Amino acid sequence: MNRRSRPPASGPGTKLKRTLRAAGAFAAVFCVLGAMAVLSFGLTAPVYSRTGQPPAWLAQVINTLLGFFLLGLVLFFVGRFFQSKQIDWFTPIIAAMDRIAKGDFSTRLDEHQESEGVLGELVRSVNKMAGELNQVEQMRQEFVSNVSHEIQSPLTSIRGFARALQEDDLAPETRRHYLSIIETESMRLSKLSDNLLELASLDSEQLKLDPKPYRLDKQIRGLILACEPQWAEKGLEMDAALDEATIVTADEDLLSQVWINLIYNSIKFTPAGGCVRVALKRQAGCVEVTVADTGLGIAPEDQPHIFERFYKADKSRRRSEGGNGLGLSIVKKIVELHHGTVAVTSQPGQGTQITVSLPAPA
């Protein structure tokens, strides 16, 4: 919804409007007082003609008191009128907020009925609040559904193979295969639990970062060497181009999770014989880390969603690889906590490149 443009809060035009409003209010008060005085004289004149004219000072006092009495009556009835109108204005707003408080986030008020002034702003704010609460509720329901699905799948597998192991005539090789599957599914559950706890910790406002200056190139090089068994097993070419002595001020333990997730994802989704390239460059005001691979790539329609929790661009392939769709969500959250950005560039069949940009130390 487009809000109407408003004049600036200060300036010559605003001061002139305020002056005109004050003059108008003064003129209105003067006219009302004059009208009450004329009315009081009009009411007392017939009485004085019958009873006789009192002293001038007494007549002035009587007329003044009568004028104030009439003014009070006018203000009373005007106040009751506007109070009734205010009740009419605020009744639907109160009813809408009551429905929202009970969980009906589809509630909307008619913005065209009172589109101007403070009341119109209140109506728009209530609608905006309801819309945002509705989005949060949908995200919550989707999150619960995804967690339930991710837990139910390995549990079903474990239960099925545990029953199969109760058969007495199973061959040793088959038994070992079933036990291996149970172990793998148990590890999936453990990994899911760890990731959920990690996200809960990152989302918590109580999380305290421990930023310290350290050499980022040294950290990334050590993580690449640590995962050598994985990329060597697939015969991948690992290319690292890291600017030497690149210093960042960050939480070293948290950032290590970013690089581990990105490097392992590239290794996981790059076919045997492919290539993974990790680059670290110092730019003006920032440090950029790029992890690129020659994997299958990501479809354009999936790219805006890959950092969403539980989102899987290729559900069947990700499930076979043991992923749960939380790794990149953790990456994005940690990078944002360090006031950085993360972006993806990918072409189906040509690979994926993820770039993390972090503020350079002053």
C-alpha positions as CSV (number, residue, x, y, z in Angstrom):
1,M,0.0,0.0,0.0
2,N,1.4,3.4,-1.0
3,R,1.3,6.0,1.7
4,R,0.6,9.5,0.7
5,S,3.4,11.9,0.8
6,R,3.5,14.3,3.7
7,P,5.1,17.7,4.0
8,P,8.3,18.0,6.1
9,A,7.8,18.4,9.9
10,S,9.5,21.9,9.9
11,G,10.0,24.8,7.5
12,P,8.5,28.1,6.5
13,G,5.3,26.4,5.1
14,T,4.8,24.4,8.3
15,K,5.2,27.5,10.5
16,L,2.7,29.5,8.4
17,K,0.2,26.7,8.6
18,R,0.6,26.6,12.4
19,T,0.1,30.4,12.6
20,L,-3.0,30.2,10.5
21,R,-4.4,27.4,12.6
22,A,-3.8,29.4,15.8
23,A,-5.4,32.5,14.3
24,G,-8.4,30.4,13.1
25,A,-8.8,28.9,16.6
26,F,-8.6,32.3,18.2
27,A,-11.2,33.7,15.8
28,A,-13.5,30.7,16.4
29,V,-13.3,31.2,20.2
30,F,-13.9,34.9,19.9
31,C,-16.9,34.3,17.7
32,V,-18.4,31.7,20.1
33,L,-17.9,34.0,23.1
34,G,-19.5,36.9,21.1
35,A,-22.4,34.7,20.1
36,M,-23.0,33.6,23.7
37,A,-22.9,37.2,24.9
38,V,-25.4,38.3,22.2
39,L,-27.6,35.3,23.1
40,S,-27.5,36.1,26.8
41,F,-28.4,39.7,26.2
42,G,-31.3,38.5,23.9
43,L,-32.6,36.3,26.6
44,T,-32.4,38.8,29.5
45,A,-33.8,41.8,27.6
46,P,-37.5,40.5,27.6
47,V,-37.2,39.7,31.3
48,Y,-35.8,43.1,32.2
49,S,-38.6,44.8,30.2
50,R,-41.1,43.2,32.5
51,T,-39.3,43.3,35.9
52,G,-37.5,46.5,35.4
53,Q,-33.9,47.2,34.5
54,P,-31.4,46.2,37.3
55,P,-28.3,48.3,38.0
56,A,-25.8,48.2,35.1
57,W,-23.2,46.2,37.0
58,L,-25.7,43.6,38.1
59,A,-27.0,43.3,34.6
60,Q,-23.4,42.8,33.4
61,V,-22.8,40.1,35.9
62,I,-26.0,38.3,35.1
63,N,-25.4,38.4,31.4
64,T,-21.8,37.2,31.8
65,L,-22.8,34.2,34.0
66,L,-25.6,33.4,31.6
67,G,-23.2,33.5,28.7
68,F,-20.8,31.1,30.4
69,F,-23.7,28.8,31.3
70,L,-24.8,28.7,27.7
71,L,-21.3,28.2,26.6
72,G,-21.0,25.3,29.0
73,L,-24.2,23.7,27.6
74,V,-22.9,24.1,24.0
75,L,-19.6,22.5,25.0
76,F,-21.3,19.7,26.8
77,F,-23.5,18.7,23.9
78,V,-20.7,19.1,21.4
79,G,-18.5,16.9,23.6
80,R,-21.2,14.3,23.8
81,F,-21.6,14.4,20.1
82,F,-17.9,13.9,19.4
83,Q,-17.6,11.3,22.1
84,S,-20.4,9.3,20.3
85,K,-18.6,9.7,17.0
86,Q,-15.3,8.6,18.5
87,I,-17.0,5.5,19.9
88,D,-18.4,4.8,16.5
89,W,-14.9,5.3,15.0
90,F,-13.0,3.2,17.5
91,T,-15.5,0.3,18.0
92,P,-14.4,-1.6,14.8
93,I,-10.8,-1.0,15.6
94,I,-11.2,-2.4,19.1
95,A,-13.2,-5.4,17.8
96,A,-10.5,-6.1,15.1
97,M,-7.7,-6.0,17.7
98,D,-9.7,-8.4,19.9
99,R,-10.0,-10.8,17.0
100,I,-6.2,-10.5,16.3
101,A,-5.5,-11.1,20.0
102,K,-7.5,-14.4,19.7
103,G,-5.4,-15.5,16.7
104,D,-7.5,-14.4,13.8
105,F,-4.6,-12.8,11.8
106,S,-6.8,-12.5,8.6
107,T,-8.6,-9.6,10.2
108,R,-8.5,-6.4,8.1
109,L,-10.0,-2.9,8.6
110,D,-11.4,-0.8,5.8
111,E,-8.6,1.7,5.0
112,H,-10.7,3.8,2.7
113,Q,-13.3,4.7,5.3
114,E,-11.0,6.8,7.4
115,S,-7.9,7.3,5.3
116,E,-6.8,10.7,6.7
117,G,-5.4,11.9,10.0
118,V,-4.4,10.0,13.1
119,L,-7.4,7.6,12.8
120,G,-6.4,6.6,9.3
121,E,-2.8,6.0,10.5
122,L,-4.1,3.8,13.3
123,V,-6.2,1.7,10.8
124,R,-3.2,1.2,8.6
125,S,-1.0,0.2,11.5
126,V,-3.5,-2.3,12.7
127,N,-3.7,-3.9,9.2
128,K,0.1,-3.9,9.0
129,M,0.4,-5.6,12.4
130,A,-2.2,-8.2,11.4
131,G,-0.4,-8.9,8.1
132,E,3.0,-9.4,9.8
133,L,1.5,-11.6,12.5
134,N,-0.1,-13.7,9.8
135,Q,3.3,-14.2,8.1
136,V,4.9,-15.1,11.4
137,E,2.1,-17.7,12.1
138,Q,2.5,-19.2,8.6
139,M,6.3,-19.5,9.1
140,R,5.7,-21.1,12.5
141,Q,3.4,-23.7,11.1
142,E,5.7,-24.4,8.2
143,F,8.6,-24.7,10.6
144,V,6.8,-27.2,12.8
145,S,5.7,-29.2,9.8
146,N,9.2,-29.3,8.4
147,V,10.7,-30.4,11.8
148,S,8.1,-33.1,12.1
149,H,8.8,-34.3,8.6
150,E,12.6,-34.4,9.1
151,I,12.2,-36.3,12.4
152,Q,9.6,-38.7,11.2
153,S,11.5,-39.9,8.2
154,P,14.6,-41.3,10.0
155,L,12.5,-42.6,12.9
156,T,10.4,-44.6,10.4
157,S,13.6,-46.0,8.8
158,I,15.1,-46.9,12.2
159,R,11.9,-48.6,13.3
160,G,11.6,-50.6,10.1
161,F,15.1,-51.9,10.1
162,A,15.0,-52.5,13.9
163,R,12.1,-54.9,13.3
164,A,13.9,-56.5,10.4
165,L,16.9,-57.2,12.7
166,Q,14.6,-59.3,14.9
167,E,14.5,-62.0,12.2
168,D,16.7,-65.0,13.2
169,D,17.5,-66.1,9.6
170,L,19.2,-62.8,8.5
171,A,22.6,-63.2,6.8
172,P,25.5,-61.5,8.6
173,E,26.0,-59.1,5.7
174,T,22.4,-58.1,5.6
175,R,22.4,-57.6,9.4
176,R,25.5,-55.3,9.1
177,H,23.8,-53.4,6.3
178,Y,20.7,-52.8,8.4
179,L,22.8,-51.7,11.4
180,S,24.7,-49.3,9.1
181,I,21.4,-47.7,8.0
182,I,20.2,-47.4,11.6
183,E,23.5,-45.7,12.5
184,T,23.3,-43.3,9.5
185,E,19.7,-42.3,10.4
186,S,20.6,-41.8,14.0
187,M,23.4,-39.5,12.9
188,R,20.9,-37.6,10.8
189,L,18.7,-37.1,13.8
190,S,21.7,-36.0,15.9
191,K,22.7,-33.5,13.2
192,L,19.2,-32.1,13.0
193,S,19.1,-31.6,16.7
194,D,22.5,-29.9,16.7
195,N,21.4,-27.5,13.9
196,L,18.1,-26.7,15.6
197,L,19.9,-25.9,18.8
198,E,22.4,-23.8,16.9
199,L,19.7,-21.8,15.1
200,A,17.9,-21.3,18.5
201,S,21.1,-20.0,19.9
202,L,21.8,-17.7,17.0
203,D,18.2,-16.3,17.1
204,S,18.4,-15.6,20.8
205,E,19.2,-12.0,21.7
206,Q,21.2,-13.4,24.6
207,L,23.9,-14.7,22.3
208,K,27.1,-12.8,22.9
209,L,29.7,-12.6,20.1
210,D,33.3,-12.8,21.0
211,P,35.0,-10.8,18.2
212,K,38.8,-10.8,18.1
213,P,41.2,-10.0,15.3
214,Y,42.7,-13.1,13.6
215,R,44.1,-14.2,10.3
216,L,41.2,-15.4,8.1
217,D,43.4,-16.9,5.4
218,K,45.0,-19.1,8.0
219,Q,41.6,-20.3,9.3
220,I,40.3,-21.1,5.9
221,R,43.4,-22.9,4.8
222,G,43.3,-25.1,7.9
223,L,39.6,-26.0,7.2
224,I,40.4,-27.0,3.6
225,L,43.2,-29.3,4.8
226,A,40.9,-30.8,7.5
227,C,38.4,-31.9,4.9
228,E,41.0,-33.3,2.5
229,P,39.8,-36.9,3.0
230,Q,36.3,-35.9,1.6
231,W,37.5,-34.1,-1.5
232,A,40.4,-36.5,-2.2
233,E,38.0,-39.5,-2.0
234,K,35.9,-38.0,-4.8
235,G,39.0,-37.0,-6.8
236,L,38.1,-33.3,-6.7
237,E,40.5,-30.6,-7.6
238,M,40.8,-28.2,-4.6
239,D,42.0,-24.7,-5.7
240,A,42.7,-22.2,-2.9
241,A,43.6,-18.6,-3.7
242,L,43.9,-16.8,-0.4
243,D,45.3,-13.3,0.1
244,E,48.0,-13.7,2.8
245,A,47.8,-12.1,6.2
246,T,44.1,-11.1,5.8
247,I,42.9,-9.9,9.2
248,V,39.3,-9.8,10.3
249,T,37.7,-8.9,13.6
250,A,35.1,-11.6,14.3
251,D,34.0,-14.6,16.4
252,E,36.4,-17.2,15.0
253,D,34.4,-20.2,16.2
254,L,31.2,-19.0,14.6
255,L,32.8,-18.1,11.3
256,S,34.5,-21.5,11.1
257,Q,30.9,-22.9,10.9
258,V,30.3,-20.7,7.9
259,W,33.4,-22.0,6.0
260,I,32.8,-25.6,7.0
261,N,29.2,-25.5,5.7
262,L,30.1,-23.9,2.4
263,I,33.1,-26.1,1.7
264,Y,31.3,-29.3,2.6
265,N,28.3,-28.3,0.5
266,S,30.5,-27.8,-2.5
267,I,32.3,-31.1,-2.0
268,K,29.0,-32.9,-1.4
269,F,27.3,-31.6,-4.6
270,T,30.2,-31.7,-7.0
271,P,30.5,-34.9,-9.1
272,A,33.6,-36.9,-8.9
273,G,36.5,-35.3,-10.9
274,G,35.1,-31.8,-10.5
275,C,36.7,-28.7,-9.0
276,V,36.1,-26.6,-5.9
277,R,37.7,-23.2,-5.7
278,V,38.0,-21.1,-2.5
279,A,39.1,-17.5,-2.9
280,L,39.8,-14.8,-0.2
281,K,40.3,-11.2,-1.4
282,R,40.7,-7.9,0.4
283,Q,38.4,-5.3,-1.1
284,A,37.8,-1.6,-0.3
285,G,36.2,-1.6,3.1
286,C,35.5,-5.4,3.1
287,V,36.8,-8.9,2.9
288,E,35.3,-11.3,0.4
289,V,35.3,-15.1,0.6
290,T,34.1,-17.0,-2.5
291,V,33.4,-20.7,-2.6
292,A,32.7,-22.0,-6.1
293,D,32.2,-25.5,-7.5
294,T,31.5,-27.2,-10.8
295,G,28.5,-29.1,-9.5
296,L,25.0,-29.4,-10.9
297,G,24.1,-25.8,-10.1
298,I,20.8,-24.4,-8.7
299,A,17.8,-23.5,-10.8
300,P,17.0,-19.7,-10.9
301,E,13.6,-20.2,-9.2
302,D,15.3,-21.9,-6.3
303,Q,18.1,-19.4,-5.7
304,P,16.1,-16.8,-3.7
305,H,15.1,-19.5,-1.3
306,I,18.3,-21.5,-0.6
307,F,18.9,-19.6,2.7
308,E,15.5,-20.4,4.0
309,R,15.2,-23.0,6.8
310,F,14.5,-26.5,5.6
311,Y,14.4,-25.4,1.9
312,K,15.8,-28.0,-0.4
313,A,16.3,-27.3,-4.1
314,D,16.6,-31.0,-4.9
315,K,14.8,-32.8,-2.2
316,S,15.5,-36.4,-3.3
317,R,19.2,-35.6,-3.8
318,R,19.6,-33.7,-0.6
319,R,17.9,-36.5,1.4
320,S,20.2,-39.1,-0.1
321,E,23.1,-37.0,1.0
322,G,21.8,-36.6,4.5
323,G,21.1,-32.9,4.4
324,N,18.3,-31.2,6.4
325,G,18.1,-27.8,4.8
326,L,19.5,-25.9,7.8
327,G,23.2,-25.4,6.9
328,L,22.8,-22.4,4.7
329,S,20.3,-20.8,7.1
330,I,23.0,-21.1,9.8
331,V,25.5,-19.5,7.4
332,K,23.3,-16.6,6.6
333,K,22.5,-16.0,10.3
334,I,26.1,-16.0,11.4
335,V,27.2,-13.7,8.5
336,E,24.4,-11.2,9.4
337,L,25.4,-11.2,13.1
338,H,28.8,-10.1,11.8
339,H,27.2,-7.3,9.7
340,G,28.1,-9.0,6.5
341,T,26.2,-10.3,3.5
342,V,26.0,-13.6,1.6
343,A,25.0,-14.0,-2.0
344,V,24.6,-16.9,-4.5
345,T,25.3,-17.1,-8.2
346,S,24.6,-20.3,-10.1
347,Q,23.9,-21.7,-13.5
348,P,22.3,-25.2,-13.8
349,G,24.9,-27.6,-15.1
350,Q,27.8,-25.1,-14.5
351,G,28.1,-25.0,-10.8
352,T,27.4,-22.6,-7.9
353,Q,29.3,-19.7,-6.3
354,I,28.5,-18.3,-2.9
355,T,30.2,-15.1,-1.8
356,V,30.5,-13.9,1.7
357,S,31.4,-10.3,2.4
358,L,32.6,-9.2,5.8
359,P,33.5,-5.7,7.1
360,A,37.2,-5.1,7.0
361,P,38.8,-3.9,10.3
362,A,39.2,-0.2,10.5
